[in-house]
Amino acid sequence: MQILLSCAKTMLDTTALQSAFTTLPRFKNEADRFAIELGQWSVSELAQTLHCSPHIASETKLRYLRFFDEGQEIPAIFSYFGQVFKNIDVGTFTSDDFRFAQSHLWITSYLYGLLRPMDLIHPYRLEGNVSLNAAEEETLFEFWKSRLTDLLLESVMADDGILVYLAAEEMKHLFDWKRITNTLDVIQPRFSIMKDGRLKIIVVYTKNCRGAMTRFIIQNRIQSPQDLITFEHEGFTYTDLYGDESNPNFIIL
């Protein structure tokens, strides 16, 4: 069983926690080319394209200009912040947890394509609909599609053919998703609350649960879809009243 998780849009600049081992990203050369091109963009171009403030755009440009400075890389699992990664809570991981995660967790990235947790990466900010000359003048969604589909299929099929999808919906555009679902057993958990007799999805709760379920799978060495249903987090528990085997529902009733 392998897990697919979304990256966050921005990254920490602080020093990462110490880890026992690190690795290099599979698509490091592509990321380097993208960073060189993005470092040549003006602050206004970055602000407009990335839909961010001039201040954030200025920080982003500086990150790309410093992209090749030595000693700036940190492992991907330590790098991102946001509700998902806060709930993964890598500070609780043992060395064995990191090794299990390295073999079972993929993190999507518009800059790096797909990352393993211990891949060393630089701080960056990017969006999937950005077109780059270094990406064959395609959007990053288009550029990565065939490359990431092949890599993910190869990895999951070499395991047991089961993929737990805990990424955001938009990340499916990085893949030939029809090919993924036709080849793999894809499990996409759903997290919702019962309110006024109807199921309601609260985005922040969903993000919390995605991170917590990622931690649950890693720390408990979950290998079977049947074992997923024992997951509980802040009142969210499995119910067989909704969903199916491919879409297990975890609900606050």
C-alpha positions as CSV (number, residue, x, y, z in Angstrom):
1,M,0.0,0.0,0.0
2,Q,1.3,3.4,-0.9
3,I,0.0,6.9,-0.1
4,L,-0.3,10.0,-2.4
5,L,-0.3,13.3,-0.6
6,S,-0.4,17.0,-1.7
7,C,2.3,19.4,-1.1
8,A,1.6,22.8,0.5
9,K,2.0,26.0,-1.6
10,T,4.7,27.6,0.5
11,M,7.5,26.3,2.6
12,L,9.4,27.0,5.8
13,D,12.7,28.7,5.8
14,T,13.8,27.3,9.2
15,T,16.4,24.6,9.7
16,A,14.9,21.1,9.4
17,L,15.0,18.5,12.0
18,Q,17.9,16.1,11.9
19,S,17.2,12.8,10.1
20,A,19.1,9.6,9.7
21,F,19.3,9.7,5.9
22,T,18.4,11.8,2.9
23,T,17.9,11.2,-0.8
24,L,17.8,13.2,-4.0
25,P,14.5,13.9,-5.9
26,R,13.8,11.8,-8.9
27,F,13.2,14.8,-11.1
28,K,15.9,17.1,-9.7
29,N,17.2,18.1,-13.1
30,E,13.7,19.3,-14.2
31,A,13.3,21.3,-11.0
32,D,16.7,22.9,-11.5
33,R,15.7,24.0,-15.0
34,F,12.4,25.4,-13.8
35,A,14.1,27.3,-10.9
36,I,16.6,29.0,-13.3
37,E,13.7,30.2,-15.5
38,L,11.5,31.4,-12.6
39,G,14.5,33.2,-11.1
40,Q,14.5,35.4,-14.2
41,W,10.9,36.5,-13.7
42,S,10.1,39.9,-12.3
43,V,8.4,40.3,-8.9
44,S,5.3,41.6,-10.7
45,E,5.2,38.6,-13.0
46,L,5.5,36.2,-10.1
47,A,2.8,38.1,-8.1
48,Q,0.3,38.0,-11.1
49,T,1.0,34.4,-12.1
50,L,1.1,32.9,-8.6
51,H,-1.8,35.1,-7.3
52,C,0.1,36.4,-4.3
53,S,1.1,39.7,-2.8
54,P,4.1,41.7,-4.0
55,H,5.8,40.8,-0.6
56,I,5.4,37.1,-1.1
57,A,6.4,37.4,-4.8
58,S,9.6,39.2,-3.7
59,E,10.4,36.4,-1.2
60,T,9.6,33.8,-3.9
61,K,12.0,35.5,-6.4
62,L,14.7,35.6,-3.8
63,R,14.2,31.8,-3.1
64,Y,14.7,31.0,-6.8
65,L,17.8,33.3,-7.0
66,R,19.2,31.4,-4.0
67,F,18.0,28.0,-5.3
68,F,21.5,26.7,-5.9
69,D,23.1,27.9,-2.7
70,E,24.6,25.1,-0.7
71,G,23.1,24.1,2.6
72,Q,19.6,25.3,1.8
73,E,18.0,21.9,1.1
74,I,15.8,20.2,3.6
75,P,13.9,16.9,3.4
76,A,10.5,17.2,1.9
77,I,8.6,15.8,4.9
78,F,10.1,18.6,7.0
79,S,9.6,21.3,4.5
80,Y,5.9,21.9,4.0
81,F,3.5,23.5,6.4
82,G,-0.2,23.7,6.5
83,Q,-2.9,21.6,8.2
84,V,-2.1,18.4,6.5
85,F,1.6,18.4,7.4
86,K,1.0,19.8,10.9
87,N,-1.2,16.6,11.5
88,I,1.5,14.3,10.1
89,D,3.5,15.6,13.1
90,V,6.9,14.3,12.0
91,G,8.3,15.3,15.4
92,T,6.8,12.0,16.7
93,F,8.5,9.8,14.1
94,T,11.1,7.3,14.9
95,S,13.9,6.4,12.4
96,D,11.9,3.3,11.5
97,D,8.8,5.5,10.8
98,F,10.9,7.6,8.4
99,R,12.1,4.5,6.6
100,F,8.6,3.1,6.2
101,A,7.4,6.5,5.0
102,Q,10.2,6.6,2.4
103,S,9.0,3.4,0.9
104,H,5.3,4.1,1.1
105,L,4.6,7.9,0.7
106,W,4.7,10.1,-2.3
107,I,4.3,13.9,-2.1
108,T,3.1,15.8,-5.2
109,S,5.0,18.9,-6.2
110,Y,4.5,21.3,-9.1
111,L,8.3,22.0,-9.1
112,Y,9.7,18.5,-8.3
113,G,6.9,16.3,-9.7
114,L,6.9,13.5,-7.1
115,L,8.9,13.4,-3.9
116,R,9.8,10.8,-1.4
117,P,9.7,12.2,2.2
118,M,13.5,12.3,2.6
119,D,14.3,13.9,-0.8
120,L,16.2,17.1,-0.3
121,I,14.5,20.1,-1.8
122,H,14.8,23.9,-1.8
123,P,12.2,26.4,-0.7
124,Y,9.8,27.4,-3.5
125,R,6.4,28.5,-4.5
126,L,4.6,27.5,-7.7
127,E,1.2,26.6,-9.2
128,G,0.3,23.8,-11.6
129,N,-1.2,26.0,-14.3
130,V,2.1,27.9,-14.9
131,S,3.6,27.5,-18.3
132,L,7.4,27.4,-18.7
133,N,9.8,27.3,-21.6
134,A,11.7,24.7,-19.6
135,A,8.5,22.6,-19.4
136,E,8.4,22.5,-23.2
137,E,6.1,25.5,-23.1
138,E,3.4,23.4,-21.5
139,T,1.7,24.0,-18.2
140,L,3.2,22.0,-15.3
141,F,0.0,19.9,-15.2
142,E,0.6,18.9,-18.8
143,F,4.3,18.5,-18.5
144,W,4.2,16.2,-15.5
145,K,1.2,14.1,-16.6
146,S,2.9,11.2,-18.5
147,R,6.1,11.3,-16.4
148,L,4.4,11.1,-13.0
149,T,1.8,8.6,-14.2
150,D,4.5,6.2,-15.2
151,L,6.5,6.7,-12.0
152,L,3.5,6.3,-9.7
153,L,2.3,3.2,-11.5
154,E,5.7,1.6,-11.5
155,S,6.1,2.2,-7.7
156,V,2.6,1.1,-6.6
157,M,2.6,-2.0,-8.9
158,A,6.0,-3.0,-7.4
159,D,4.3,-2.9,-4.0
160,D,0.8,-4.4,-3.9
161,G,-1.1,-2.3,-6.4
162,I,-3.0,-0.3,-3.7
163,L,-2.9,3.5,-3.6
164,V,-4.5,5.5,-0.8
165,Y,-5.3,8.9,-2.2
166,L,-5.0,11.6,0.4
167,A,-4.1,14.5,-1.9
168,A,-6.3,17.4,-3.0
169,E,-8.6,16.8,-6.0
170,E,-6.6,19.2,-8.2
171,M,-3.5,17.0,-7.9
172,K,-5.2,14.4,-10.1
173,H,-4.5,16.8,-13.0
174,L,-0.8,15.9,-12.6
175,F,-1.6,12.3,-13.8
176,D,-3.5,10.4,-16.4
177,W,-6.0,9.7,-13.8
178,K,-8.1,7.3,-15.9
179,R,-5.0,5.2,-16.4
180,I,-4.3,5.3,-12.7
181,T,-7.7,4.1,-11.7
182,N,-7.8,1.5,-14.4
183,T,-4.5,0.0,-13.3
184,L,-4.5,0.4,-9.5
185,D,-6.8,-0.2,-6.6
186,V,-7.3,3.4,-5.6
187,I,-8.8,4.1,-2.1
188,Q,-10.0,7.6,-1.5
189,P,-11.2,8.1,2.1
190,R,-13.9,10.8,2.8
191,F,-14.2,12.9,5.9
192,S,-17.4,14.7,6.8
193,I,-19.7,15.7,9.6
194,M,-23.4,15.0,9.9
195,K,-25.4,18.3,10.2
196,D,-29.1,18.7,10.0
197,G,-29.4,15.2,8.6
198,R,-26.9,15.8,5.8
199,L,-23.2,15.0,5.3
200,K,-21.1,18.1,5.1
201,I,-17.4,18.4,4.2
202,I,-15.4,21.0,6.1
203,V,-12.2,21.7,4.3
204,V,-10.0,22.3,7.4
205,Y,-11.3,19.1,9.0
206,T,-10.6,17.1,5.8
207,K,-7.0,18.4,5.8
208,N,-6.5,17.5,9.4
209,C,-7.8,14.0,8.8
210,R,-5.6,13.5,5.7
211,G,-2.5,14.4,7.7
212,A,-3.6,12.3,10.7
213,M,-4.4,9.3,8.5
214,T,-1.0,9.6,6.8
215,R,0.6,9.5,10.2
216,F,-1.7,6.6,11.3
217,I,-0.7,4.5,8.2
218,I,3.0,5.2,8.7
219,Q,3.3,4.7,12.5
220,N,1.0,1.6,12.5
221,R,2.6,0.1,9.3
222,I,-0.8,-0.3,7.7
223,Q,-0.7,-2.5,4.6
224,S,-4.3,-3.6,4.2
225,P,-7.3,-1.5,3.2
226,Q,-9.3,-3.3,5.9
227,D,-7.1,-2.0,8.6
228,L,-7.8,1.6,7.5
229,I,-11.2,1.5,9.1
230,T,-9.7,1.4,12.6
231,F,-8.6,5.0,12.0
232,E,-10.0,7.6,14.4
233,H,-9.3,11.3,14.8
234,E,-11.0,14.0,16.8
235,G,-14.4,12.3,16.6
236,F,-14.1,11.1,13.0
237,T,-14.7,7.3,12.9
238,Y,-15.5,4.8,10.2
239,T,-19.1,4.0,9.3
240,D,-20.3,1.6,6.7
241,L,-23.6,3.5,6.3
242,Y,-22.1,5.5,3.5
243,G,-19.5,5.0,0.8
244,D,-18.0,1.7,-0.3
245,E,-14.6,-0.1,-0.2
246,S,-13.0,2.4,-2.5
247,N,-14.4,5.4,-0.6
248,P,-14.5,4.6,3.1
249,N,-16.4,7.3,5.0
250,F,-15.2,8.7,8.3
251,I,-17.9,10.8,9.9
252,I,-18.7,12.7,13.0
253,L,-22.3,11.7,13.5
